[in-house]
Amino acid sequence: MNLPNLLTLSRIPILFGIVGLLYLPFTGACSLAFVLFILGALTDWADGYVARKQGIVSNFGKLMDALTDKVFMVGLFISLLAAGVLPDWTLPLLLLILTREFLITGLRLVAASSGVVLAAEKSGKHKTVSQIVAAILLLLAEAIHVDFEGLIVAWVGDALHWGGLVFFIIATLLTVSSGTQYMVKYWSIFTGENEK
């Protein structure tokens, strides 16, 4: 277990910390959740940077990085929906994201069992960035509404919230689009045709 892998796996306890803070009834909890999310998002960059810098890029690291990214982001969006930060109408969008992530994770595992490691595609990276921006805006809006009520005018939080929803919709479209590209490109691995 090296530093890059520890950074990768740290996103799981960070997710639980964010979710816990969203439900704690003290002023500042939402702001701490926002800061913790930024920290978690930074580990996504740091683990790859450290692995390349130290020359310890591994197949385990690549697989776990992709897997923990999905758990981190989907887990957060489910929590935001449960907490009422994401409105009910976003549930079908979240299910689309969840379906795509399960399918691509399954594809990666099938490929790994055949000795093939699927590298992240550019479309997948755009999807991840849009999901992170959506989460940042939604968490920041919640922090302003809850922790800074009366100190910052409400429309700032409202504008950030709507911006977060727009990015969530964009993230959903990019998620489905990149998932479709993966499935088309690697369909032979998924069906086992490449082994014939």
Buried (B, 14 or more C-beta within 10 A) or exposed (E): EBEBBEBBBBBBEBBEBBBBBBEEEEEBBBBBBBBBBEBBBEBBEBBBEBBEEEEEEEEBBBBBBBBBBBBBBBBBBBBBBEBEBBEEEBEEBBEBBBEBBEBBBEBBEBBBEEEEBBEBBEBBEBBBBBBBBBBBBBBBBBBBBBBBEEEEEEEBBEBBBEBBBBBBBBBBEBBBBBBEBBBEEBEEBBEEEEEE
